[in-house]
Amino acid sequence: MQPKEKRSLRVLLVDDEEVVHDTLGVYLSDSGMEVRHATNGSEALEAFSASHCDLVITDVCPILPVLWNLCSR
């Protein structure tokens, strides 16, 4: 039996602050994760719909209604 190939954890990072993407995004990437970025709820929904994510990291406040929609999928 061949060992299963490990895949990277796919993370969607949603935040309107560039510094968050620059710091947390780099940290996650350097940790071996595949990071996609979105700066608002619409971009997050588009990215989430386009491809599966294992984890969504967001600053809930500006996109709360969209986040509920995202989580219900």
C-alpha positions in Angstrom: 0.0 0.0 0.0 1.4 3.4 -1.0 1.3 6.2 1.6 -1.3 8.9 1.0 0.1 12.1 -0.4 -0.3 15.0 2.0 -1.9 18.1 0.7 -1.6 21.5 2.0 -4.3 23.0 4.2 -6.2 25.5 2.1 -6.9 28.7 3.9 -9.0 31.7 2.8 -7.8 34.9 4.6 -10.5 37.6 4.5 -9.6 41.0 5.9 -9.7 44.6 4.6 -6.4 45.4 6.3 -3.3 45.0 4.1 -1.1 44.4 7.1 -3.0 41.3 8.1 -2.5 39.8 4.6 1.2 40.8 4.7 1.9 39.3 8.1 -0.6 36.5 8.7 -0.7 35.4 5.1 3.1 35.1 4.9 3.2 33.2 8.2 0.5 30.7 7.0 2.3 30.3 3.7 5.6 29.7 5.4 3.9 27.1 7.5 3.1 25.1 4.4 -0.5 26.3 3.9 -2.1 27.3 0.6 -3.4 30.8 1.3 -6.0 32.7 -0.8 -6.8 36.3 -0.1 -10.0 38.3 -0.1 -10.5 41.9 1.1 -14.3 41.9 1.5 -17.3 39.6 1.7 -18.0 39.5 -2.0 -14.5 38.5 -2.8 -14.7 35.9 0.0 -17.8 34.3 -1.4 -16.3 34.3 -4.9 -13.1 32.6 -3.7 -15.0 30.1 -1.5 -17.4 29.2 -4.4 -14.5 28.7 -6.8 -12.6 26.2 -4.7 -12.9 24.3 -1.5 -11.3 25.8 1.7 -10.4 23.9 4.8 -10.4 27.1 6.9 -11.6 30.6 6.6 -10.0 33.3 8.8 -11.7 36.7 8.9 -12.3 39.8 11.0 -16.0 39.1 11.4 -17.3 42.7 11.8 -17.4 44.1 8.3 -18.8 41.0 6.6 -21.0 39.4 9.2 -24.0 38.8 6.9 -21.8 37.4 4.2 -20.0 35.3 6.7 -23.2 33.6 7.8 -23.9 32.8 4.2 -20.4 31.4 3.7 -20.5 29.2 6.8 -23.9 27.8 5.9 -22.3 26.3 2.7 
